[in-house]
Amino acid sequence: MSRKVNCVLLKREAEGLSYVPYPGELGQRIYNEVSKEAWTRWVQHQTMLINEYRLSPIEPKARKFLVTEMEKFFFGEGSQKPGEFVPPSE
């Protein structure tokens, strides 16, 4: 049986995550309020940020930036795509 959450991103009830995806208080909040679908959207957005800004996730400054963007993505005004971002054509 899957766990349901009222997803803050989708604004509806949806299947919840099966694990806490990030350590600490932020991770617990995401577990409680973010759906699997919304988490997948974040992972895709995060990958785009890493690629476009050429971030190295092992660098503390890059990790801090990604955590800030994750908080904005789920609980703030939203994380924006870089101005020069061009989505890949299909």
Stockholm file with secondary structure:
# STOCKHOLM 1.0

chainA/1-90         MSRKVNCVLLKREAEGLSYVPYPGELGQRIYNEVSKEAWTRWVQHQTMLINEYRLSPIEPKARKFLVTEMEKFFFGEGSQKPGEFVPPSE
#=GR chainA/1-90 SS CCCEEEETTTTEEEEBCSSCCSSHHHHHHHHHHCBHHHHHHHHHHHHHHHHHTTCCTTSHHHHHHHHHHHHHHHHSSCCCCCTTCCCCCC
#=GC SS_cons        CCCEEEETTTTEEEEBCSSCCSSHHHHHHHHHHCBHHHHHHHHHHHHHHHHHTTCCTTSHHHHHHHHHHHHHHHHSSCCCCCTTCCCCCC
//
